[in-house]
Amino acid sequence: MSKIKSSLILGFLLFLSGNNFAQCVMCSEVAGKEDKAVGINEGILYLMAAPYLVMAAALVGYLLYRRHKKRKSVEPLG
């Protein structure tokens, strides 16, 4: 897949994400419409973001490793 196509797909998905402040039915019943709901919403977003950050860090690490390995194998003998 070309980089341009990947960028367009990513941009489209980010555009569709919209406002992500939502909570499950159980959480909304417990929190009600008080200030606690804001804290619960933020907590849900932090918990949701953690696995994505770990996977992104692993992907960046793998890409850097592959780049380093490629450069090392191309160096001239001498």
Secondary structure, 3 states (H helix, E strand, C coil): CCHHHHHHHHHHHHHHHCCCCCCCHHHHHHHCCCCHHHHHHHHHHHHHHHHHHHHHHHHHHHHHHHHHHHHHHHCCCC
